[in-house]
């Protein structure tokens, strides 16, 4: 199991940028696929981005492709999500998650953080 703690959320205006961080504890971080998901009230948690344990492979939801960038620093046990050109529809609670190498679907991820709120005003 990996313990995950997100940070970096906040209130920004449309067009602004934010960088989310996810600090991981546990010996499995460097061998885990890591993902970002987001959720708005009354809706299911949605996939945002995933990165392989080496960092060599990334995959994004169409809605964020070209605006968001997922990265990781295995030496620091930290996952990042750089969010640029933010839109009001990006408003959500953002969660990081850890899973076995190759994990992409939400059900594949077994460890979750508590979430960080991102609010984008128009």
C-alpha positions as CSV (number, residue, x, y, z in Angstrom):
1,X,0.0,0.0,0.0
2,X,1.1,3.5,-0.8
3,X,-0.1,6.5,1.3
4,X,-0.9,9.5,-0.8
5,X,-1.3,13.2,0.1
6,X,-2.3,15.8,-2.5
7,X,-1.6,19.5,-2.3
8,X,-1.6,22.6,-4.5
9,X,-5.2,23.1,-5.2
10,X,-6.9,26.5,-4.9
11,X,-9.0,29.2,-6.5
12,X,-7.8,30.6,-9.8
13,X,-9.2,32.4,-12.8
14,X,-9.8,30.9,-16.2
15,X,-6.6,30.9,-18.2
16,X,-4.4,30.5,-15.1
17,X,-2.1,27.7,-14.2
18,X,-1.8,25.4,-11.1
19,X,0.6,22.6,-10.2
20,X,-0.8,19.8,-8.0
21,X,1.6,17.6,-6.1
22,X,1.0,14.2,-4.6
23,X,3.5,13.0,-1.9
24,X,3.7,9.3,-1.5
25,X,5.0,7.2,1.3
26,X,5.7,3.5,1.1
27,X,8.2,1.4,-0.7
28,X,6.1,0.7,-3.8
29,X,5.9,4.2,-5.3
30,X,8.7,3.9,-7.8
31,X,7.2,0.7,-9.2
32,X,3.6,2.0,-9.3
33,X,1.7,3.5,-12.1
34,X,0.3,6.8,-10.9
35,X,-2.8,8.6,-12.0
36,X,-4.8,11.7,-11.5
37,X,-8.6,11.7,-11.4
38,X,-11.2,14.3,-10.7
39,X,-14.7,14.4,-9.3
40,X,-17.5,17.0,-9.2
41,X,-20.5,16.7,-6.9
42,X,-23.0,14.1,-8.0
43,X,-20.8,12.7,-10.7
44,X,-18.4,9.7,-10.9
45,X,-14.7,10.2,-10.5
46,X,-13.2,10.7,-13.9
47,X,-9.8,9.8,-15.3
48,X,-7.5,12.8,-16.0
49,X,-4.0,11.4,-16.6
50,X,-1.7,8.4,-15.9
51,X,2.0,7.9,-15.9
52,X,4.0,4.7,-15.9
53,X,6.4,3.8,-13.1
54,X,9.4,4.9,-15.3
55,X,7.7,8.1,-16.3
56,X,8.3,7.1,-19.9
57,X,4.6,6.6,-20.8
58,X,1.8,9.0,-20.2
59,X,-1.9,9.1,-21.2
60,X,-4.4,11.8,-20.9
61,X,-8.1,12.3,-21.1
62,X,-9.1,14.2,-24.3
63,X,-10.5,17.0,-22.2
64,X,-7.1,17.9,-20.8
65,X,-4.8,16.9,-23.6
66,X,-2.4,19.7,-24.5
67,X,-3.2,21.7,-21.4
68,X,-2.2,19.3,-18.5
69,X,1.1,17.5,-18.0
70,X,1.7,14.6,-15.6
71,X,5.1,13.9,-14.3
72,X,6.8,12.2,-11.4
73,X,10.1,12.3,-9.4
74,X,10.7,8.9,-8.0
75,X,13.7,10.1,-6.0
76,X,11.3,12.4,-4.1
77,X,8.3,10.0,-4.1
78,X,6.2,12.8,-5.7
79,X,3.7,12.9,-8.5
80,X,2.8,16.2,-10.2
81,X,0.1,17.6,-12.4
82,X,0.8,20.8,-14.2
83,X,-2.4,22.4,-15.3
84,X,-2.3,25.2,-17.8
85,X,-5.0,27.2,-19.5
86,X,-7.5,26.2,-16.9
87,X,-11.2,26.4,-17.7
88,X,-14.2,26.6,-15.4
89,X,-15.1,23.0,-16.3
90,X,-11.8,21.9,-14.8
91,X,-13.3,22.7,-11.4
92,X,-13.3,19.5,-9.3
93,X,-11.7,17.7,-6.5
94,X,-8.5,16.2,-7.8
95,X,-7.3,12.8,-6.5
96,X,-4.0,11.0,-7.1
97,X,-3.9,7.3,-7.1
98,X,-1.4,4.5,-7.2
99,X,-1.7,1.1,-8.9
100,X,0.3,-1.7,-10.5
101,X,2.4,-1.0,-13.5
102,X,0.1,-0.6,-16.5
103,X,-2.9,0.6,-14.5
104,X,-5.2,2.9,-16.5
105,X,-8.8,2.3,-15.4
106,X,-10.1,3.6,-12.1
107,X,-10.7,0.1,-10.8
108,X,-7.0,-0.8,-11.3
109,X,-5.9,1.8,-8.7
110,X,-5.8,0.5,-5.2
111,X,-4.5,3.5,-3.2
112,X,-6.1,7.0,-3.2
113,X,-5.3,10.3,-1.7
114,X,-7.9,12.5,0.1
115,X,-8.2,15.0,-2.8
116,X,-7.5,18.6,-3.3
117,X,-10.1,21.2,-4.5
118,X,-9.4,23.1,-7.7
119,X,-11.9,25.9,-8.5
120,X,-11.6,27.9,-11.7
121,X,-13.7,31.0,-11.9
122,X,-14.8,32.5,-15.3
